[in-house]
Amino acid sequence: MNVTLLPGDIATHEQSARILQHITNHWVSCCVYAAAKLNIADLLATGPQSITSLAGATATHPPSLYRLLRLLAANDLFEEISPEIFDNTAASTALISDIKGGMKEFVLAELGEFYLPWGNLVDSIRTGKTAFDEYYGGNLWDFYKTHQAEGLNFMKAMTNLTQFSEGAILERYDFSAFSTITDVGGGNGALLMAILKRTPEARGIVFDEPYVVKETAHLIAADPKVKDRCATAGGNFFVEVPAGADAYVIKYILHDWSDEDAIRILSNCSRAMKKDSKILVIDGVVPEGNAPHASKLMDMNMLALTGGRERTAAEFESIFLRSGLRLTRVIDLSISEVSIVEGKKV
């Protein structure tokens, strides 16, 4: 129902409560960040602890720490099992450091270095420029080259997001037809190694910046199931990518870039592909209409942080065609609200 209010009218309780909920959700997010920064879930991983004990371990003010955890317990993050004694809940265990598919590292990035650029989102809306670049005076990728601790945390966050959707990717797509798979911008190789474990006859190449794959090579060498079937290659996907693979996987890469930059990446993949190779772009695909969807949230994240965007199926089809590619199908991975956009050479 369409309701119109004019200046001087009075909003109903329900109308204002809806907006207030959005505001208080932000407060809760800030409290989640504080708990993650203080390693509360890690400290509770071995069992319940008192506020006094937690405050001592985190060098915090006990009454203030109690107020933080009381609020989070009211939101199913931590549980006060007896007065001033707290334990993890199923949800808060996702804030434990370095667990597969966890969210701690993503929390630390989104409410750490990304927090203030998000606060300047209105500038991006006014100008179309990237709020992160305007705030820090440079782009995200250059920032991480000079802020190595944050860069390492971000890589872990991206690995965990991969692991969050990894099961759906392997369940919904059959990689067994490919002898060689190149993961373009593959980071630490988490997805490609998972694919190779599912398809023991295949071989793979993780392609990324030289400083990235230098570390990736160590991870591959330490995994006996893939070390003899997976290699690394350093380079710049804006220049060229390794040629001759049967499949090119591009996960969470194109949404970081404008259409023109995405076309440069796709065109390089197209030139590297054989006649019957396939390209598999793993990103959010924005559905038509105004129903809630994770891709619409990530789209605003890209506007604020990278200058990229999430795309509709029609927009993917357009940039594919401009890159010498033909979109063949879109496979919805509904569990993780991302999709596999599959294509071939024209």
VEXFI-961379 format. One record per residue (C-alpha): residue number from 1; x, z, y. Coordinates in Angstrom, 3 decimals. Layout:
N
  num         X         Z         Y
  NUM         X         Z         Y
...
//
This chain:
346
  num         X         Z         Y
    1     0.000     0.000     0.000
    2     1.348    -0.940     3.414
    3     1.251     1.959     5.901
    4     2.138     1.372     9.548
    5     3.194     4.195    11.865
    6     3.847     3.759    15.560
    7     5.848     5.971    17.935
    8     3.788     9.082    18.588
    9     2.075     8.981    15.169
   10     2.708    11.758    12.648
   11     4.368    11.066     9.297
   12     2.739    12.638     6.267
   13     4.555    15.247     4.206
   14     4.937    12.723     1.364
   15     6.447    10.088     3.652
   16     9.026    12.441     5.102
   17     9.765    14.065     1.737
   18    10.775    10.692     0.319
   19    13.394    10.228     3.048
   20    14.513    13.843     2.780
   21    15.167    13.295    -0.926
   22    17.584    10.498    -0.110
   23    19.423    12.796     2.312
   24    19.694    15.683    -0.137
   25    20.864    13.337    -2.899
   26    23.877    12.716    -0.665
   27    24.493    16.460    -0.417
   28    24.428    16.763    -4.195
   29    26.897    13.868    -4.488
   30    29.295    15.681    -2.164
   31    29.009    18.802    -4.316
   32    29.750    16.759    -7.459
   33    32.881    15.479    -5.739
   34    33.960    19.025    -4.838
   35    33.549    20.156    -8.454
   36    35.473    17.120    -9.710
   37    38.261    17.681    -7.189
   38    38.510    21.317    -8.288
   39    38.613    20.355   -12.003
   40    35.726    22.694   -12.836
   41    34.627    20.726   -15.914
   42    38.204    20.728   -17.216
   43    38.428    24.487   -16.815
   44    35.161    24.965   -18.706
   45    36.107    22.542   -21.496
   46    37.337    25.425   -23.651
   47    34.297    27.634   -23.007
   48    32.385    29.646   -20.376
   49    34.194    31.374   -17.526
   50    33.298    33.756   -14.756
   51    33.261    32.829   -11.104
   52    36.180    35.204   -10.587
   53    38.215    33.407   -13.232
   54    37.286    29.945   -11.932
   55    38.032    30.940    -8.353
   56    41.430    32.260    -9.385
   57    42.265    29.046   -11.237
   58    41.158    26.853    -8.319
   59    42.378    29.017    -5.422
   60    38.883    29.088    -3.928
   61    36.602    31.643    -2.277
   62    34.512    33.172    -5.116
   63    31.185    33.483    -3.219
   64    31.454    29.921    -1.931
   65    32.357    28.589    -5.355
   66    29.337    30.391    -6.792
   67    27.060    28.714    -4.241
   68    28.491    25.316    -5.203
   69    27.983    25.847    -8.931
   70    24.523    27.357    -8.440
   71    23.415    24.169    -6.690
   72    24.979    21.960    -9.363
   73    23.432    24.051   -12.137
   74    20.058    23.394   -10.525
   75    20.847    19.691   -11.020
   76    21.880    20.002   -14.697
   77    25.584    19.916   -13.885
   78    26.953    23.173   -15.316
   79    24.848    26.077   -16.533
   80    24.827    29.706   -15.462
   81    24.501    31.254   -18.906
   82    24.551    34.806   -17.520
   83    25.064    36.188   -14.000
   84    28.106    34.468   -12.471
   85    29.207    33.061   -15.859
   86    29.179    29.273   -16.044
   87    29.561    26.671   -18.775
   88    29.507    22.893   -19.005
   89    26.342    20.966   -19.746
   90    26.179    17.648   -21.563
   91    26.145    15.913   -18.158
   92    29.062    17.820   -16.639
   93    31.338    16.976   -19.589
   94    31.483    13.463   -18.109
   95    33.535    15.079   -15.297
   96    36.341    16.125   -17.661
   97    39.599    14.300   -16.924
   98    40.754    11.333   -18.992
   99    37.861    11.125   -21.431
  100    36.678     7.758   -22.688
  101    33.796     6.478   -20.591
  102    33.896     9.478   -18.251
  103    32.944     9.436   -14.574
  104    35.370    11.874   -12.952
  105    37.793     9.249   -11.709
  106    34.975     7.097   -10.307
  107    33.578    10.135    -8.469
  108    37.012    10.853    -6.965
  109    37.323     7.258    -5.711
  110    33.779     6.766    -4.435
  111    33.684    10.076    -2.577
  112    37.397    10.092    -1.768
  113    38.981     7.046    -0.159
  114    35.647     5.185    -0.104
  115    33.670     7.952     1.586
  116    34.496     7.275     5.235
  117    34.158     3.471     4.977
  118    30.667     4.008     3.554
  119    29.982     6.120     6.636
  120    30.772     3.022     8.713
  121    28.419     0.790     6.722
  122    26.384     0.025     9.838
  123    29.410    -1.814    11.235
  124    29.446    -4.065     8.172
  125    25.747    -4.749     8.635
  126    26.283    -5.640    12.293
  127    29.343    -7.827    11.830
  128    29.556    -8.857     8.169
  129    33.075    -7.409     8.078
  130    34.313    -5.033     5.387
  131    33.997    -1.391     6.435
  132    37.021    -0.349     4.332
  133    39.264    -2.905     6.058
  134    38.043    -1.875     9.490
  135    38.580     1.843     8.802
  136    41.981     1.657     7.078
  137    43.352    -1.405     8.853
  138    43.886    -3.331     5.623
  139    42.153    -4.285     2.418
  140    41.555    -2.139    -0.645
  141    44.228    -3.775    -2.795
  142    46.976    -3.323    -0.210
  143    45.842     0.286     0.236
  144    46.429     0.982    -3.447
  145    49.904    -0.536    -3.319
  146    50.905     2.156    -0.822
  147    48.721     4.980    -2.213
  148    49.815     5.027    -5.822
  149    48.013     8.210    -6.892
  150    44.690     6.852    -5.663
  151    45.508     3.482    -7.219
  152    46.163     5.061   -10.614
  153    42.927     7.008   -10.369
  154    41.033     3.822    -9.483
  155    42.484     2.016   -12.500
  156    41.299     4.864   -14.709
  157    37.871     4.670   -13.084
  158    37.631     0.944   -13.836
  159    38.745     1.575   -17.420
  160    35.982     4.115   -17.845
  161    33.398     1.757   -16.375
  162    34.575    -0.821   -18.914
  163    34.165     1.702   -21.698
  164    30.717     2.563   -20.335
  165    29.603    -1.041   -20.916
  166    32.005    -1.961   -23.723
  167    29.580    -1.208   -26.538
  168    26.878    -3.431   -25.042
  169    29.360    -6.284   -24.493
  170    30.576    -6.194   -28.097
  171    27.050    -5.784   -29.441
  172    25.524    -8.698   -27.526
  173    28.337   -11.285   -27.624
  174    30.098   -12.752   -30.670
  175    33.781   -13.318   -29.884
  176    34.686   -14.389   -33.423
  177    34.629   -18.112   -32.563
  178    37.657   -17.727   -30.271
  179    41.243   -17.860   -31.496
  180    42.767   -17.006   -28.117
  181    41.145   -14.927   -25.371
  182    42.587   -14.425   -21.880
  183    41.318   -11.520   -19.787
  184    41.764   -12.570   -16.164
  185    42.407    -9.536   -13.977
  186    42.364    -7.508   -17.181
  187    43.995    -4.368   -15.771
  188    45.128    -2.047   -18.521
  189    43.627    -4.253   -21.234
  190    40.921    -1.845   -22.381
  191    38.221    -4.488   -22.852
  192    40.466    -7.106   -24.444
  193    41.911    -4.592   -26.899
  194    38.375    -3.567   -27.883
  195    37.447    -7.230   -28.412
  196    40.546    -7.846   -30.539
  197    39.758    -4.851   -32.717
  198    36.295    -6.330   -33.340
  199    37.770    -9.815   -34.043
  200    40.942    -9.269   -36.118
  201    41.799   -12.986   -36.330
  202    41.949   -13.468   -32.564
  203    44.892   -13.159   -30.204
  204    44.753   -12.202   -26.548
  205    46.515   -12.234   -23.196
  206    45.977    -9.671   -20.429
  207    46.620   -11.446   -17.127
  208    47.029    -9.454   -13.910
  209    49.452    -8.637   -11.120
  210    53.010    -8.110   -12.468
  211    53.101    -4.429   -11.467
  212    49.827    -3.875   -13.350
  213    50.729    -5.576   -16.631
  214    54.101    -3.845   -16.674
  215    52.200    -0.649   -17.490
  216    49.647    -2.467   -19.657
  217    52.414    -3.698   -21.965
  218    53.255    -0.093   -22.858
  219    49.623     0.659   -23.759
  220    49.409    -2.418   -25.963
  221    52.692    -1.603   -27.700
  222    51.385     1.876   -28.529
  223    48.281     0.542   -30.316
  224    49.133    -0.602   -33.862
  225    45.827    -2.473   -34.240
  226    46.572    -4.946   -31.446
  227    50.269    -4.775   -30.562
  228    51.142    -7.879   -32.595
  229    48.155    -9.889   -31.311
  230    48.054    -9.103   -27.612
  231    50.483   -10.113   -24.883
  232    50.606    -9.720   -21.123
  233    51.227   -12.246   -18.370
  234    51.870   -11.472   -14.719
  235    50.700   -13.641   -11.880
  236    48.124   -14.255    -9.180
  237    44.707   -15.583   -10.166
  238    44.423   -17.250    -6.754
  239    47.358   -19.480    -7.777
  240    46.931   -20.135   -11.500
  241    46.004   -18.499   -14.805
  242    47.482   -19.032   -18.290
  243    46.343   -22.349   -19.755
  244    44.845   -23.241   -23.106
  245    42.788   -20.214   -24.167
  246    39.493   -20.617   -26.001
  247    37.799   -18.027   -23.815
  248    38.440   -16.649   -20.330
  249    36.936   -13.234   -19.637
  250    36.544   -12.114   -16.010
  251    35.098    -8.606   -15.840
  252    34.255    -6.851   -12.555
  253    36.474    -9.300   -10.641
  254    34.325   -11.936    -8.941
  255    32.112    -9.343    -7.276
  256    35.176    -8.143    -5.344
  257    35.456   -11.463    -3.522
  258    33.594   -13.785    -1.177
  259    32.121   -17.014    -2.559
  260    35.099   -19.043    -1.345
  261    37.600   -16.705    -2.993
  262    35.496   -16.516    -6.180
  263    35.499   -20.340    -6.317
  264    39.303   -20.344    -6.037
  265    39.529   -18.004    -9.035
  266    36.971   -19.948   -11.066
  267    38.590   -23.288   -10.201
  268    41.932   -22.037   -11.498
  269    40.216   -20.930   -14.702
  270    38.491   -24.312   -14.975
  271    41.817   -26.132   -14.662
  272    43.351   -23.878   -17.321
  273    40.474   -24.301   -19.781
  274    40.380   -26.778   -22.642
  275    37.411   -29.130   -22.940
  276    35.523   -26.761   -25.251
  277    36.714   -23.447   -23.774
  278    34.200   -20.954   -22.441
  279    34.294   -18.697   -19.415
  280    32.605   -15.292   -19.565
  281    31.996   -13.563   -16.238
  282    30.933    -9.945   -16.677
  283    29.256    -8.659   -13.517
  284    25.924    -7.492   -12.267
  285    23.332   -10.251   -11.890
  286    20.840    -9.429    -9.162
  287    17.263    -9.973   -10.401
  288    14.587   -11.544    -8.258
  289    12.181    -9.220    -6.443
  290    12.594    -5.683    -5.155
  291    12.578    -3.617    -8.337
  292    15.413    -1.070    -8.587
  293    18.543    -2.400   -10.290
  294    22.142    -1.146   -10.420
  295    23.436    -4.499    -9.159
  296    21.742    -3.915    -5.798
  297    23.598    -0.633    -5.379
  298    26.914    -2.199    -6.375
  299    26.243    -5.077    -3.987
  300    26.268    -2.661    -1.046
  301    29.382    -0.999    -2.446
  302    31.087    -4.389    -2.362
  303    29.931    -5.013     1.208
  304    31.451    -1.716     2.342
  305    34.661    -1.813     0.334
  306    35.873    -5.260    -0.698
  307    34.024    -7.963     1.205
  308    32.611    -9.222    -2.078
  309    29.056    -9.299    -3.403
  310    26.853    -9.217    -6.469
  311    25.089   -12.513    -7.159
  312    21.826   -13.836    -8.511
  313    21.828   -16.240   -11.461
  314    21.222   -19.116    -9.025
  315    24.205   -18.041    -6.906
  316    26.410   -17.899   -10.009
  317    25.223   -21.371   -10.964
  318    26.182   -22.616    -7.494
  319    29.736   -21.227    -7.479
  320    30.230   -22.404   -11.063
  321    29.312   -25.978   -10.129
  322    31.610   -25.887    -7.104
  323    34.423   -24.834    -9.482
  324    33.978   -27.588   -12.058
  325    31.947   -25.389   -14.398
  326    28.433   -25.458   -15.816
  327    26.492   -22.234   -16.362
  328    25.199   -22.241   -19.948
  329    23.405   -18.903   -20.218
  330    23.084   -15.390   -18.807
  331    23.081   -12.558   -21.338
  332    21.555    -9.360   -19.976
  333    23.307    -6.212   -21.164
  334    20.395    -3.993   -20.258
  335    22.109    -0.808   -21.432
  336    24.702    -1.017   -18.664
  337    22.794    -3.239   -16.180
  338    25.517    -5.859   -16.133
  339    25.369    -9.323   -17.671
  340    27.607   -11.894   -19.298
  341    27.430   -15.144   -17.349
  342    28.678   -17.831   -19.722
  343    29.931   -21.250   -18.681
  344    31.827   -24.361   -19.776
  345    33.704   -27.137   -18.039
  346    31.481   -29.795   -16.514
//
